[in-house]
Structures are given as structure tokens and as C-alpha cells.
Amino acid sequence: MTPTPPLQNDVDPRLLEVLVCPISHGPLDYDRQKGELISRKAGLAYPIRDGVPVMLAEEARTLEEGE
């Protein structure tokens, strides 16, 4: 059986354990489908590009109501 290749936006799980939102300093949720790290406390979604989280507020998108 051939292993499944990682998705382009996959992030090292060890990195996810230590990252926090640079605005709220709160925890982040990993949305693998959208390729984002979500800060519910700050209401922001940080993109992941080529497996690297872009943790800049100016690069984050604002979460919509109910997201």
C-alpha cells in the first residue's frame, strides 16, 4: 500500500502544539480543508502556505458570523 502524500497545506503537528495567535495569544484550531489556523478568540483565520503558517494579522482573514 502506497502512503498518502501530505496535502500542500499540512503542518507539522509538533508546530501546531506550540503556535498561538499573535493577537490574542490564545489557542489555534487547525482547519485542514481550508488550510488555515483559526483563532476564535481574535476572530481571525491565518493562512497556511506551502506548509508554513503565515502568522501575520495583515495576512489573516476575518471570520464570518458562525464560522
C-alpha positions in Angstrom: 0.0 0.0 0.0 1.4 3.4 -1.0 1.3 6.1 1.7 -0.9 9.0 1.0 1.1 12.1 0.1 0.7 15.0 2.5 -1.5 17.9 1.5 0.2 21.0 0.4 -1.1 22.8 3.5 -0.2 20.1 6.0 1.6 21.4 9.1 3.9 19.6 11.4 1.8 18.5 14.4 4.5 19.5 16.8 4.4 23.0 15.4 0.7 23.2 16.0 1.2 22.3 19.6 3.2 25.5 20.3 1.7 28.1 18.0 -0.7 30.6 19.5 -2.5 33.6 17.9 -0.2 36.6 17.8 -3.1 38.9 18.6 -5.0 37.1 21.4 -2.2 34.8 22.5 -4.9 32.1 22.6 -5.1 28.7 21.1 -5.5 27.9 17.4 -7.7 25.3 15.6 -6.3 23.7 12.5 -8.8 23.7 9.6 -7.1 21.2 7.2 -9.7 21.6 4.5 -9.3 25.3 4.2 -5.6 25.3 5.0 -5.9 27.8 7.9 -5.2 28.2 11.6 -8.3 29.6 13.3 -8.2 31.9 16.3 -11.8 32.0 17.6 -10.8 34.5 20.3 -9.5 37.0 17.8 -11.9 36.1 15.1 -9.2 35.5 12.5 -8.1 32.8 10.2 -4.3 32.6 9.4 -3.4 31.0 6.0 -1.0 28.2 5.6 1.2 28.4 2.5 3.4 25.5 1.4 3.1 24.0 4.9 4.1 27.2 6.6 1.6 29.1 8.8 1.6 32.8 8.0 1.1 34.3 11.4 0.7 38.0 10.4 -2.5 39.8 11.3 -2.5 41.7 7.9 -2.5 38.3 6.1 -5.3 36.8 8.2 -8.9 36.9 7.1 -11.8 37.9 9.4 -14.1 35.0 10.4 -17.7 35.3 9.2 -20.6 35.1 11.7 -21.0 31.5 12.9 -17.6 30.2 11.4 
